[in-house]
């Protein structure tokens, strides 16, 4: 989807644990703030979009289904333990996410400008005709 970039990331394990590379100033050239959010399995955080912020999501523990939308088009991106990546979302793109699996997920977001409550636009999880569900296949 235009305005959304997915960048594969590296995990480097050794006897002590794991280093998880998230980004350099190449992926996130402008830095405003870093914060962490958690989400429980089956819980939806969405919908919202930003008028100024570029989002840079990375899940360091657990799994989420991130959904981005422009108009009636939806794209599902699964990220976390099983797909360690950085998802960059430009301003104006609706997005939300749902916790997957059996444990709380920890989501890191690096934004390019400091948080401003007036530039975020929030909507209820059922704002779009999108079914937030785990799809058994």
KELO-992992 format. One record per residue (C-alpha): x, y, z; residue in one letter. Coordinates in Angstrom, 3 decimals, padded with zeros to 6 digits. Layout:
+----------+----------+----------+------+
|       c1 |       c2 |       c3 | code |
+----------+----------+----------+------+
|        X |        Y |        Z |    a |
...
+----------+----------+----------+------+
This chain:
+----------+----------+----------+------+
|       c1 |       c2 |       c3 | code |
+----------+----------+----------+------+
|  000.000 |  000.000 |  000.000 |    x |
|  001.355 |  003.435 | -000.865 |    x |
|  002.579 |  005.202 |  002.268 |    x |
|  003.372 |  001.961 |  004.140 |    x |
|  006.825 |  000.369 |  004.129 |    x |
|  007.786 | -003.002 |  005.633 |    x |
|  011.481 | -003.511 |  006.401 |    x |
|  012.754 | -006.963 |  007.528 |    x |
|  014.835 | -006.729 |  010.703 |    x |
|  017.634 | -008.794 |  012.256 |    x |
|  017.635 | -010.842 |  015.425 |    x |
|  021.082 | -011.871 |  016.621 |    x |
|  020.934 | -014.604 |  019.270 |    x |
|  023.819 | -015.868 |  021.397 |    x |
|  024.325 | -017.681 |  024.703 |    x |
|  023.204 | -014.614 |  026.684 |    x |
|  020.014 | -013.725 |  024.805 |    x |
|  019.127 | -011.811 |  021.654 |    x |
|  019.905 | -008.435 |  020.127 |    x |
|  017.007 | -007.111 |  018.082 |    x |
|  017.958 | -004.342 |  015.630 |    x |
|  015.086 | -001.946 |  015.030 |    x |
|  016.339 |  000.994 |  012.967 |    x |
|  019.106 |  003.430 |  012.133 |    x |
|  018.801 |  007.005 |  010.945 |    x |
|  018.444 |  005.541 |  007.448 |    x |
|  015.044 |  003.991 |  008.289 |    x |
|  013.997 |  006.746 |  010.722 |    x |
|  015.857 |  009.906 |  009.703 |    x |
|  013.921 |  012.242 |  011.978 |    x |
|  013.377 |  011.418 |  015.646 |    x |
|  010.626 |  012.848 |  017.835 |    x |
|  009.705 |  010.289 |  020.502 |    x |
|  009.827 |  006.585 |  021.387 |    x |
|  007.071 |  004.835 |  023.303 |    x |
|  005.895 |  001.310 |  024.033 |    x |
|  002.334 |  000.040 |  024.016 |    x |
|  001.017 | -003.349 |  025.030 |    x |
| -002.024 | -005.200 |  023.760 |    x |
| -003.678 | -008.326 |  025.127 |    x |
| -004.618 | -011.250 |  022.857 |    x |
| -007.862 | -010.572 |  021.010 |    x |
| -007.969 | -006.883 |  021.964 |    x |
| -008.189 | -004.277 |  019.194 |    x |
| -006.535 | -000.867 |  019.356 |    x |
| -007.904 |  001.143 |  016.477 |    x |
| -008.739 |  002.955 |  014.369 |    x |
| -006.691 |  006.146 |  014.153 |    x |
| -004.560 |  008.215 |  011.844 |    x |
| -002.127 |  011.077 |  012.291 |    x |
| -002.059 |  014.365 |  010.424 |    x |
|  001.693 |  014.990 |  010.989 |    x |
|  003.348 |  011.927 |  012.548 |    x |
|  005.048 |  009.122 |  010.679 |    x |
|  004.737 |  005.898 |  012.694 |    x |
|  007.468 |  003.248 |  012.918 |    x |
|  006.061 |  000.103 |  014.547 |    x |
|  008.147 | -002.839 |  015.722 |    x |
|  006.856 | -005.638 |  017.973 |    x |
|  009.543 | -006.849 |  020.383 |    x |
|  007.447 | -009.540 |  022.118 |    x |
|  004.343 | -011.412 |  021.005 |    x |
|  002.427 | -010.975 |  017.750 |    x |
| -000.058 | -008.466 |  016.355 |    x |
| -002.154 | -008.101 |  013.243 |    x |
| -001.652 | -004.513 |  012.053 |    x |
| -004.244 | -003.317 |  009.573 |    x |
| -003.739 | -000.230 |  007.438 |    x |
| -006.430 |  001.353 |  005.310 |    x |
| -006.825 |  003.936 |  002.610 |    x |
| -010.463 |  004.271 |  001.578 |    x |
| -012.035 |  000.815 |  001.338 |    x |
| -008.684 | -000.921 |  000.828 |    x |
| -007.232 | -002.873 |  003.775 |    x |
| -003.822 | -004.472 |  004.155 |    x |
| -003.067 | -006.910 |  006.978 |    x |
|  000.502 | -007.083 |  008.266 |    x |
|  001.503 | -009.680 |  010.839 |    x |
|  004.490 | -008.637 |  012.908 |    x |
|  006.260 | -009.752 |  016.041 |    x |
|  008.150 | -012.853 |  017.150 |    x |
|  007.323 | -014.726 |  013.933 |    x |
|  007.866 | -011.789 |  011.575 |    x |
|  010.349 | -009.323 |  013.060 |    x |
|  010.100 | -006.191 |  010.942 |    x |
|  009.716 | -002.426 |  011.002 |    x |
|  006.477 | -001.025 |  009.564 |    x |
|  006.544 |  002.653 |  008.618 |    x |
|  003.192 |  004.399 |  008.157 |    x |
|  002.973 |  007.884 |  006.674 |    x |
|  000.484 |  010.494 |  007.966 |    x |
| -003.118 |  010.210 |  006.799 |    x |
| -003.259 |  006.402 |  006.716 |    x |
| -005.796 |  004.745 |  009.012 |    x |
| -004.349 |  001.983 |  011.160 |    x |
| -005.136 | -000.249 |  014.089 |    x |
| -003.893 | -003.507 |  015.538 |    x |
| -005.075 | -006.592 |  017.375 |    x |
| -003.099 | -008.773 |  019.771 |    x |
| -002.645 | -012.356 |  018.569 |    x |
| -001.579 | -015.597 |  020.223 |    x |
| -001.648 | -016.283 |  023.947 |    x |
|  000.477 | -013.518 |  025.453 |    x |
|  000.486 | -009.762 |  025.752 |    x |
|  002.368 | -008.149 |  022.835 |    x |
|  004.822 | -005.277 |  023.334 |    x |
|  004.781 | -002.756 |  020.493 |    x |
|  007.483 | -000.111 |  020.083 |    x |
|  006.690 |  003.024 |  018.092 |    x |
|  009.276 |  005.606 |  017.063 |    x |
|  007.585 |  008.759 |  015.827 |    x |
|  009.249 |  011.560 |  013.926 |    x |
|  007.653 |  014.407 |  015.914 |    x |
|  006.753 |  014.553 |  019.634 |    x |
|  003.245 |  013.443 |  020.591 |    x |
|  000.519 |  016.034 |  020.089 |    x |
| -003.003 |  015.014 |  021.107 |    x |
| -004.510 |  017.437 |  018.586 |    x |
| -002.971 |  015.805 |  015.498 |    x |
| -004.291 |  012.287 |  016.115 |    x |
| -007.753 |  011.381 |  014.846 |    x |
| -009.366 |  008.416 |  016.648 |    x |
| -012.269 |  006.213 |  015.572 |    x |
| -013.979 |  003.146 |  017.127 |    x |
| -012.770 | -000.352 |  016.191 |    x |
| -015.966 | -000.905 |  014.173 |    x |
| -015.676 |  002.378 |  012.219 |    x |
| -014.914 |  000.478 |  008.999 |    x |
| -016.608 | -002.599 |  007.584 |    x |
| -013.611 | -004.695 |  008.615 |    x |
| -013.886 | -007.887 |  010.655 |    x |
| -011.319 | -007.984 |  013.466 |    x |
| -010.962 | -011.728 |  013.890 |    x |
| -008.446 | -014.528 |  013.812 |    x |
| -008.881 | -016.287 |  010.497 |    x |
| -008.698 | -020.038 |  010.800 |    x |
| -007.449 | -021.514 |  007.543 |    x |
+----------+----------+----------+------+
